[in-house]
Amino acid sequence: MMNRRIYAGLLGLFSPFLLLFTLWRGWRRPPYRERWRERFGWGEMHQDRPLWIHAVSVGEAIAAIPLVHALQKRYPDIPILLTSTTPTGAAIVAQRLGSAVRQHYMPYDTSVAVRRFLKRQQPRLCLIMETEIWPNLCYWTARFSIPLLLINARLSPRSLRGYGRFSGLFRPALASMTAVAAQSPEDAEAFKSLGASRVLVIENIKYDLPEPVDALEKGRIWRQHLATRQVWVFASTHAGEEKIAIAVLEHLRVHWPHLLLVLIPRHPSRCDAIEAELQAAGIGFALRSRDVEVESKNVLLVDTLGEVMDFYAAADLVTVGGSFVPVGGHNPLEAAVLSCPIIFGPHMENFRSIARDMLTAEAAVQADDAEALEARLEHWLRQPEDAQEQGKRALALVQKQRGSLEKIMQLLEELDLS
């Protein structure tokens, strides 16, 4: 049976290959080249004992922003260290928070890298967003008496099965955590079944979105630029969803020839492939980073980061990507807080509690396939007052569900963070 000692030994044995992989990935994808030493625990030494938040990528980083602001308000004299795993997550942190936090890449889960990171950064607390369970990290934070909490924790059925197959490795890791703050009772039961000792249901921190003042202003500017055109935003798309978007757009343009599709891939690095798809379909498009004029185009392809909510604020209709292919969906609340009428597909496993809440409140529509997506969009284009009412229900749900952030603050007050 796999346990932490065997796991740590294997990772140590393969560390030279991990270095080669890091260098190779940096060569293939230049953003991964930046600050690559941090992935082995190297970085500036600090003795100010920060509050450490880990947000693996874009979605978690965005969800962590209200938490950062709350911590800064509650503990103004304690610095905040925010780690991420992906360059896109790091870019969002830099864009949204700037110098308000100290940034670092999450070290690989080798004993050497984790110990080096903890000794150089000396965090007084570790808050991990959602579902990042690293056995060596859990072990060494416990050895160094650093409280570790899993915040906004969730487990998909697939993840539960995966962790369950390696219970000898993950059960001690979860048992060593100070607390697990789960998104739902179902998530709480899943973590308990894996060995977590203290599990609380604090609901979803993602409802605690800040007022989108900047996005509303930028959306207003975009609306002025787009004049009277109807705008359909399909955000956070993955491979296969652009094909769906193109087919639906072609059908809708028969009756709404001026409809603009704003296509925002989850990973901008895919834009070259999407451009090729649009060209093959004979669709005129503008590229966000390059083109200013979109009036004569059918599609605006957004190849930049951090502008999703700006375009939501300008949208008449919103579709959330990652949900029409088996990826698990993305956060629909960023559109809900901007009163957008929202459609998502059948694959919302990563946001199942939020999707359930929204469907129950009639604050979103779930379309099983491209045909159903097209039918709903057509209905809203014909009856925009129905779309507006749906958007109002979405915002009302967000306002009703806020409050998880304060519960987390109360949980932290039980710890000695001085």
C-alpha positions as CSV (number, residue, x, y, z in Angstrom):
1,M,0.0,0.0,0.0
2,M,1.3,3.5,-0.9
3,N,2.1,5.6,2.1
4,R,3.8,8.9,2.6
5,R,7.3,7.4,3.1
6,I,7.1,5.5,-0.1
7,Y,5.6,8.5,-1.9
8,A,8.3,10.8,-0.6
9,G,11.0,8.3,-1.5
10,L,9.7,8.0,-5.1
11,L,9.5,11.7,-5.5
12,G,13.0,12.2,-4.2
13,L,14.3,9.5,-6.6
14,F,12.7,11.2,-9.6
15,S,13.7,14.8,-8.6
16,P,16.3,15.0,-11.4
17,F,13.7,14.1,-13.9
18,L,11.4,16.7,-12.3
19,L,14.1,19.3,-13.0
20,L,14.4,18.2,-16.6
21,F,10.6,18.3,-17.0
22,T,10.5,21.9,-15.6
23,L,13.2,23.1,-18.0
24,W,11.6,21.3,-20.9
25,R,8.1,22.8,-20.1
26,G,9.7,26.3,-19.8
27,W,11.3,25.8,-23.3
28,R,8.0,24.7,-24.8
29,R,5.8,27.2,-22.9
30,P,7.8,30.4,-22.1
31,P,5.5,31.6,-19.2
32,Y,6.5,28.5,-17.3
33,R,10.2,29.6,-17.6
34,E,9.6,32.6,-15.3
35,R,10.6,32.1,-11.7
36,W,11.0,28.4,-12.2
37,R,13.3,28.0,-9.2
38,E,10.4,28.8,-6.9
39,R,8.9,25.4,-7.9
40,F,11.8,23.8,-6.0
41,G,11.2,26.0,-2.9
42,W,13.8,28.7,-3.7
43,G,12.9,32.4,-3.4
44,E,13.6,35.4,-1.3
45,M,13.9,34.6,2.4
46,H,11.4,36.3,4.7
47,Q,11.0,36.4,8.5
48,D,7.7,38.4,8.7
49,R,5.6,35.2,9.0
50,P,2.9,35.8,6.4
51,L,-0.6,34.4,6.1
52,W,-0.3,32.0,3.2
53,I,-3.1,31.3,0.7
54,H,-2.7,28.8,-2.1
55,A,-4.9,29.1,-5.2
56,V,-3.9,26.7,-7.9
57,S,-5.1,28.5,-11.0
58,V,-7.4,31.2,-12.4
59,G,-10.7,30.2,-10.8
60,E,-9.3,29.7,-7.3
61,A,-7.2,32.9,-7.6
62,I,-10.4,34.9,-8.4
63,A,-12.2,33.2,-5.5
64,A,-9.3,34.1,-3.2
65,I,-9.5,37.8,-3.8
66,P,-12.3,38.6,-1.4
67,L,-10.5,36.4,1.2
68,V,-7.3,38.4,0.7
69,H,-9.2,41.7,1.3
70,A,-10.9,40.3,4.4
71,L,-7.6,39.1,5.8
72,Q,-6.0,42.4,5.2
73,K,-8.8,44.2,6.9
74,R,-8.8,41.8,9.9
75,Y,-4.9,41.5,10.2
76,P,-3.6,44.7,8.7
77,D,0.0,44.2,10.1
78,I,0.5,40.7,8.7
79,P,1.6,40.3,5.1
80,I,0.0,37.9,2.7
81,L,1.7,35.3,0.6
82,L,-0.3,34.0,-2.3
83,T,1.0,30.9,-4.2
84,S,-0.3,29.5,-7.5
85,T,0.6,26.7,-9.8
86,T,-0.1,28.0,-13.2
87,P,1.2,31.2,-15.0
88,T,-2.4,32.2,-15.8
89,G,-3.2,32.1,-12.1
90,A,-0.2,34.1,-11.2
91,A,-1.1,36.6,-13.9
92,I,-4.6,37.1,-12.5
93,V,-3.1,37.7,-9.0
94,A,-0.7,40.2,-10.4
95,Q,-3.4,42.0,-12.3
96,R,-6.0,42.1,-9.6
97,L,-3.9,42.4,-6.4
98,G,-0.5,43.8,-7.6
99,S,1.8,44.6,-4.7
100,A,-0.9,44.0,-2.1
101,V,0.3,40.4,-1.8
102,R,3.6,38.6,-2.2
103,Q,3.6,36.1,-5.0
104,H,5.4,32.7,-5.2
105,Y,4.8,29.6,-7.2
106,M,3.7,26.5,-5.2
107,P,6.7,24.2,-4.7
108,Y,6.6,20.7,-6.0
109,D,5.5,18.2,-3.3
110,T,9.0,16.8,-2.7
111,S,10.1,16.8,0.9
112,V,13.2,18.9,0.0
113,A,11.2,21.6,-1.9
114,V,8.5,21.8,0.7
115,R,10.9,22.1,3.7
116,R,13.0,24.7,1.8
117,F,9.9,26.7,1.0
118,L,8.6,26.6,4.6
119,K,11.9,27.6,6.1
120,R,12.4,30.5,3.7
121,Q,8.9,31.8,3.9
122,Q,8.0,30.9,7.5
123,P,4.2,31.2,7.1
124,R,2.1,31.3,10.3
125,L,-0.9,29.8,8.5
126,C,-1.7,28.0,5.3
127,L,-5.1,28.3,3.6
128,I,-5.6,26.1,0.6
129,M,-8.4,26.9,-1.8
130,E,-10.7,24.0,-2.8
131,T,-9.1,20.6,-3.4
132,E,-5.3,20.5,-3.3
133,I,-4.2,17.7,-1.0
134,W,-0.4,17.3,-1.0
135,P,0.9,14.6,1.4
136,N,4.4,16.0,1.9
137,L,3.0,19.6,2.4
138,C,0.5,18.3,4.9
139,Y,3.2,16.3,6.8
140,W,5.7,19.2,7.0
141,T,3.3,21.9,7.9
142,A,2.2,19.7,10.8
143,R,5.8,19.0,11.8
144,F,6.5,22.8,11.8
145,S,3.3,23.5,13.7
146,I,1.8,25.5,10.9
147,P,-2.0,25.4,10.9
148,L,-3.3,24.2,7.5
149,L,-6.9,24.6,6.5
150,L,-8.7,23.5,3.3
151,I,-11.0,26.4,2.4
152,N,-14.0,26.2,0.1
153,A,-13.3,22.5,-0.1
154,R,-15.1,20.3,-2.6
155,L,-14.7,16.7,-3.9
156,S,-16.2,15.5,-7.2
157,P,-17.3,11.8,-7.2
158,R,-14.3,11.1,-9.5
159,S,-11.8,12.8,-7.1
160,L,-13.3,10.9,-4.2
161,R,-12.8,7.6,-5.9
162,G,-9.2,8.6,-6.9
163,Y,-8.2,9.6,-3.4
164,G,-10.0,6.6,-1.9
165,R,-7.8,4.3,-4.0
166,F,-4.7,5.7,-2.1
167,S,-6.2,6.0,1.3
168,G,-2.9,5.0,2.9
169,L,-1.4,8.2,1.5
170,F,-4.3,10.7,1.7
171,R,-6.0,9.6,5.0
172,P,-3.1,10.8,7.2
173,A,-2.7,14.0,5.1
174,L,-6.4,14.9,5.7
175,A,-6.2,13.9,9.3
176,S,-3.3,16.2,9.9
177,M,-5.2,19.3,8.6
178,T,-6.4,21.8,11.2
179,A,-9.9,22.0,9.6
180,V,-11.7,21.4,6.3
181,A,-14.3,24.1,5.4
182,A,-16.6,22.3,2.9
183,Q,-18.9,23.8,0.3
184,S,-21.8,21.5,1.0
185,P,-23.0,18.7,3.3
186,E,-22.2,16.2,0.5
187,D,-18.6,17.5,0.3
188,A,-18.3,17.4,4.1
189,E,-19.3,13.7,4.2
190,A,-16.9,12.9,1.4
191,F,-13.9,14.5,3.3
192,K,-14.9,12.7,6.5
193,S,-15.0,9.4,4.6
194,L,-11.4,10.0,3.5
195,G,-10.2,10.7,7.1
196,A,-10.5,14.4,7.7
197,S,-10.9,14.9,11.5
198,R,-12.5,18.3,11.7
199,V,-15.0,19.2,8.9
200,L,-17.3,22.1,8.8
201,V,-19.9,23.2,6.3
202,I,-19.3,26.8,5.5
203,E,-21.0,26.9,2.0
204,N,-19.3,28.5,-1.0
205,I,-17.0,31.4,-0.6
206,K,-17.5,32.1,-4.3
207,Y,-20.8,33.8,-3.5
208,D,-18.9,36.5,-1.6
209,L,-17.9,38.3,-4.7
210,P,-17.0,42.0,-4.3
211,E,-19.2,44.6,-6.0
212,P,-18.0,44.6,-9.6
213,V,-17.6,48.4,-9.9
214,D,-14.7,48.3,-12.3
215,A,-16.3,45.7,-14.5
216,L,-19.5,47.7,-14.7
217,E,-17.7,50.8,-15.9
218,K,-15.7,48.9,-18.5
219,G,-18.8,47.1,-19.6
220,R,-20.5,50.4,-20.0
221,I,-17.7,51.6,-22.3
222,W,-17.9,48.4,-24.4
223,R,-21.7,48.9,-24.7
224,Q,-21.1,52.4,-26.1
225,H,-18.6,51.0,-28.5
226,L,-20.9,48.2,-29.7
227,A,-23.9,50.5,-30.0
228,T,-27.1,48.5,-30.4
229,R,-25.6,45.1,-31.3
230,Q,-26.8,42.2,-29.2
231,V,-23.9,40.5,-27.5
232,W,-23.5,36.8,-26.6
233,V,-20.5,36.0,-24.4
234,F,-19.3,32.4,-24.4
235,A,-16.6,32.4,-21.7
236,S,-14.0,29.9,-20.5
237,T,-14.4,27.6,-23.5
238,H,-12.4,24.4,-24.0
239,A,-11.6,22.4,-27.1
240,G,-14.8,21.3,-28.8
241,E,-16.9,24.2,-27.5
242,E,-15.8,26.7,-30.1
243,K,-17.2,24.4,-32.7
244,I,-20.6,24.4,-30.9
245,A,-20.4,28.2,-30.6
246,I,-19.7,28.7,-34.3
247,A,-22.6,26.4,-35.4
248,V,-25.1,28.1,-33.1
249,L,-23.9,31.5,-34.2
250,E,-24.4,30.6,-37.9
251,H,-28.0,29.6,-37.2
252,L,-28.8,32.6,-35.1
253,R,-27.4,35.0,-37.6
254,V,-30.1,34.1,-40.0
255,H,-32.5,36.2,-37.9
256,W,-30.0,38.3,-36.0
257,P,-27.3,39.2,-38.5
258,H,-25.7,41.8,-36.2
259,L,-25.3,39.4,-33.2
260,L,-21.8,39.6,-31.8
261,L,-20.2,36.5,-30.3
262,V,-17.5,37.3,-27.7
263,L,-15.5,34.1,-27.5
264,I,-13.2,33.8,-24.4
265,P,-11.1,30.6,-24.3
266,R,-10.1,29.4,-20.8
267,H,-6.5,29.2,-22.0
268,P,-5.5,32.0,-24.4
269,S,-2.7,29.8,-25.7
270,R,-5.4,28.0,-27.7
271,C,-6.3,31.1,-29.7
272,D,-4.2,30.1,-32.8
273,A,-6.2,26.9,-33.1
274,I,-9.5,28.8,-32.6
275,E,-8.5,31.4,-35.2
276,A,-8.0,28.5,-37.7
277,E,-11.5,27.2,-36.9
278,L,-13.1,30.6,-37.5
279,Q,-11.2,31.1,-40.7
280,A,-12.2,27.6,-41.9
281,A,-15.8,28.5,-41.2
282,G,-15.5,31.8,-43.1
283,I,-16.5,33.9,-40.1
284,G,-15.1,37.4,-39.8
285,F,-13.5,37.9,-36.4
286,A,-11.5,40.5,-34.4
287,L,-8.7,39.7,-32.0
288,R,-8.9,41.5,-28.7
289,S,-5.2,42.1,-28.3
290,R,-4.8,43.5,-31.9
291,D,-8.0,44.8,-33.3
292,V,-10.0,47.9,-32.3
293,E,-12.7,47.8,-34.8
294,V,-15.4,45.0,-34.3
295,E,-18.4,46.6,-35.9
296,S,-18.1,44.6,-39.1
297,K,-17.1,41.4,-37.4
298,N,-19.2,38.5,-36.2
299,V,-16.8,37.3,-33.4
300,L,-14.5,39.0,-31.0
301,L,-11.9,36.5,-29.9
302,V,-10.5,37.5,-26.5
303,D,-6.8,36.4,-26.3
304,T,-6.1,38.3,-23.1
305,L,-6.5,37.5,-19.4
306,G,-8.6,39.1,-16.7
307,E,-11.4,40.6,-18.9
308,V,-14.1,38.0,-18.5
309,M,-16.2,40.1,-16.1
310,D,-15.8,43.2,-18.2
311,F,-17.4,41.4,-21.1
312,Y,-20.1,39.9,-18.9
313,A,-21.0,43.4,-17.9
314,A,-21.5,44.2,-21.6
315,A,-23.4,41.0,-22.4
316,D,-27.0,40.4,-23.3
317,L,-26.6,36.7,-23.0
318,V,-23.9,34.5,-21.3
319,T,-22.9,30.9,-21.8
320,V,-20.4,29.4,-19.3
321,G,-17.8,27.1,-20.9
322,G,-16.2,23.9,-19.7
323,S,-19.8,22.6,-19.4
324,F,-20.6,21.4,-22.9
325,V,-17.5,19.1,-22.9
326,P,-16.6,16.9,-19.9
327,V,-14.4,19.4,-18.1
328,G,-16.6,20.1,-15.1
329,G,-17.7,23.6,-15.8
330,H,-16.6,27.0,-14.6
331,N,-17.9,29.5,-12.1
332,P,-21.3,31.0,-13.2
333,L,-21.4,33.4,-10.3
334,E,-19.1,36.0,-12.0
335,A,-21.9,36.4,-14.5
336,A,-24.7,36.2,-11.9
337,V,-23.3,39.2,-9.9
338,L,-23.6,41.2,-13.1
339,S,-27.3,40.3,-13.6
340,C,-26.5,38.2,-16.7
341,P,-28.9,35.6,-18.1
342,I,-26.9,32.4,-17.9
343,I,-26.8,29.1,-19.7
344,F,-24.5,26.3,-18.9
345,G,-24.2,22.8,-20.3
346,P,-24.6,19.3,-18.7
347,H,-21.1,19.1,-17.3
348,M,-21.1,21.2,-14.1
349,E,-19.5,18.6,-11.8
350,N,-17.0,21.1,-10.4
351,F,-19.8,23.5,-9.4
352,R,-22.6,21.1,-8.8
353,S,-23.8,22.8,-5.6
354,I,-23.8,26.3,-7.2
355,A,-25.5,24.9,-10.4
356,R,-28.1,23.2,-8.3
357,D,-28.8,26.4,-6.3
358,M,-29.1,28.4,-9.5
359,L,-31.4,25.9,-11.2
360,T,-33.6,25.7,-8.2
361,A,-33.9,29.5,-8.0
362,E,-34.5,29.7,-11.8
363,A,-31.3,31.8,-11.9
364,A,-29.8,29.9,-14.8
365,V,-30.7,27.4,-17.5
366,Q,-29.0,24.1,-18.2
367,A,-28.9,23.1,-21.9
368,D,-28.1,19.4,-22.6
369,D,-26.6,20.0,-26.0
370,A,-26.0,22.5,-28.8
371,E,-29.6,22.3,-30.0
372,A,-31.0,23.2,-26.6
373,L,-28.4,26.0,-26.2
374,E,-29.5,27.5,-29.5
375,A,-33.2,27.2,-28.6
376,R,-32.7,29.1,-25.3
377,L,-30.6,31.8,-26.9
378,E,-33.2,32.2,-29.6
379,H,-36.0,32.5,-27.0
380,W,-34.1,35.2,-25.1
381,L,-33.3,37.1,-28.3
382,R,-37.0,37.1,-29.2
383,Q,-38.1,38.0,-25.7
384,P,-35.3,40.0,-24.0
385,E,-37.5,40.8,-21.0
386,D,-37.4,37.1,-20.0
387,A,-33.6,37.3,-20.2
388,Q,-33.5,40.4,-18.0
389,E,-35.7,38.7,-15.4
390,Q,-33.5,35.7,-15.3
391,G,-30.5,38.0,-14.8
392,K,-32.2,39.7,-11.9
393,R,-32.9,36.3,-10.3
394,A,-29.2,35.4,-10.7
395,L,-28.1,38.5,-8.9
396,A,-30.7,38.0,-6.1
397,L,-29.3,34.5,-5.5
398,V,-25.8,35.8,-5.1
399,Q,-26.9,38.5,-2.6
400,K,-28.9,35.9,-0.6
401,Q,-26.1,33.4,-0.3
402,R,-23.3,35.7,0.7
403,G,-21.8,35.3,4.2
404,S,-19.3,32.3,4.0
405,L,-16.3,34.7,4.2
406,E,-17.3,35.9,7.6
407,K,-17.7,32.3,8.8
408,I,-14.1,31.7,7.7
409,M,-12.9,34.7,9.6
410,Q,-14.6,33.4,12.7
411,L,-12.9,30.1,12.2
412,L,-9.5,31.8,11.9
413,E,-10.1,33.7,15.1
414,E,-9.9,30.4,17.0
415,L,-6.2,30.2,16.0
416,D,-3.4,32.2,17.5
417,L,-2.2,34.2,14.5
418,S,-0.1,36.7,16.6
